[in-house]
Amino acid sequence: MPQRPDALKYLAFNWFAIVMTLAGLSLAWARATPVLGDMAGAGAMVLAGAAALVFLVLLVMSWLRWQHYPEALAADLKHPVRHAFIATLPVSLILLASAAAMLFGPETWVAALWWTGSLTQFAVTLWVLARWLSADRSQGLSWAALTPVLFIPVVGNVLAPLAGVMLGAPAWTAAQFGLGVLLWPVLLALIGARIATQGLWPERLLPVTFISVAPPAVIGSGVLLLGGPLTLAWMCWGVALFFVLWSGQVVRRMLTQPFSIAFWSLGFPLAAFAALTLRLAQQDSAAQLPALVALALASLVVLVLGIATWKGWREGSLLQPEPVAVMAVADSAPPPRAQ
């Protein structure tokens, strides 16, 4: 099936999840260098380069979309779920800077890239939470908005230590990290309340369940980078492992859905979990095998996602209007009396 003539209209911010995944997997492979040697370093370099290339392509295409379809961008920013994906842009910058810092060191351009992403991520968090205070109920906090997608703008601040300490910004790094750590359990409780009272998110959004793995995994790495206790990092690892297994419960139902960019929600969380496990393996050799298994799983998933995305792009099945869920509303009026 060829691309729609208005395909660019449907290039939402969630496409930057590809960049997040590739950059996150690059960090994981770089962390595997002490075990796998130069091969891991080469893999990290290739993944970082691919992430940077995809970022530039998506940035140009997003700018073109803004120029040609400004109403589509405005609709995304008002949407109860899609508005949160705007954070994939600054998160991608932070992760690209983190990969660059690990591969090239604390260069000036790396610091500029990181500061741009870090400050923008902080601003996006403020923007998202300010919506909750809006007098317009359609823009405020709603059950529909409470999905793991909100972890990206609200808890994404915990990514700051991945490069912030190395780049000589320990104070701001700790401050931004603290914001993400504070908001994580708050949002987790709200999402739990949504599941308890409204049920799970729509079937087509089942892949975003895996985003719940990312906060504890990244927090564990951040604890180690900020000089925190190893025991706390292991606690975060245990929580992340639980969410990997918990999210795995929806895989069978998830695979019954047509492939979409939402499936890339699996990539970065699994890469972050692998990176944390590899960090802990440097402290405890008993974790080395689980770390390599986690890295292999993340890499395999990303490979499958890449193949599926290339196939979907060629067939024109990805840039399509989002299906609208139709909800049956019970009629509260009494049934008519028999004549």
Steps between C-alpha positions, in 0.01 A plus 500: 500500500658835399538788742201731537549842336446655844715243685717770657194624689511187716869516595440554872767554767489134603727424202787640708465185712719343230779744586454435872529126441807512277683744731401301809621176344824676405553582869432138594750366244761751612446377857571144375849589376681362810338161432476482120799716408537718191205333327265658754664840454460477124136402541443797729656733242282366217183526709584855610562602139171343391318680783649835397409443133142401581470802732606741226263342246207511742584856603487618137181306432339636818587855393343435159193360671473813712524715188244307296265365770510735799149390599626141540774616738248707696270197526787289636579757767136500612454122489472332844763236414698627201596830665739312731704372205643848448749403772655241269679792331697630803545146632656408165740794536600392851559142388696605191717722720547215747610262225733766358648568844573132551655462154682835459532639852385835645537708184352850484250407230388200706438726800300741282288214370441369852408838646254560215331168565510531878350850519240420234400186688455703818285751309289222345441350846380838623273538195345155544434547872366853440230341285375326814423844647312619194148638542416327172400150605578364155866598556524395863590166652261225389478125521577477127828683552618267776708248306871408525561750219495769770818354646691653207435870575443471874766250610740547206703741713673200662706468179711802598779307679578284196725783377449790739762393754762434234426838339567688822145586606454291819278753681246547221517128421409409858221760507341376178546138604324577830202643314459181298541280809234703684246481218549130416305349794234772469435415138526127569224530762280700261543239225418225748182687594408528132541124451295427811212730411501525119687191384808479282575733208370412150635185336693697238694666784599176672869538396530817712460278808873428470583867561444420870835314493698812414467713819644247749765387251623853430472602867724206592767615254461858622552394861834342409612798293415742781700294751200345672503165683531180300217346703259766377601430140427131552161593644425697184613202293255277685215742432599526133513120470151479648366747244668307216314187609180692579498666157570165342149390597355709215737378227264237360213752472739764372613281211142465375504873416628634167857627524529870576765741627357439849690168497823698534389558860668165573842607375638762735366342824663165417824677403495698827448180698792336317723803568422494874562125519834545324597774746417274792692212340815710537442491876382138523621242248193284576293753302713465188292225337164671568652822366601338171157334472332838555724661237429221251123528561502878455709471182275230354186702572652810338603298194144367461357849549735638236400234245129550572535878470682477167233264370220724627662808347532333159141377512369838615325352804661718770411860414125457523221668697478370854201267550238646730368275773123490508360470850151369554309719740226337698162668471391608845139548397253232614387249236165570336202332651339224307193614306 
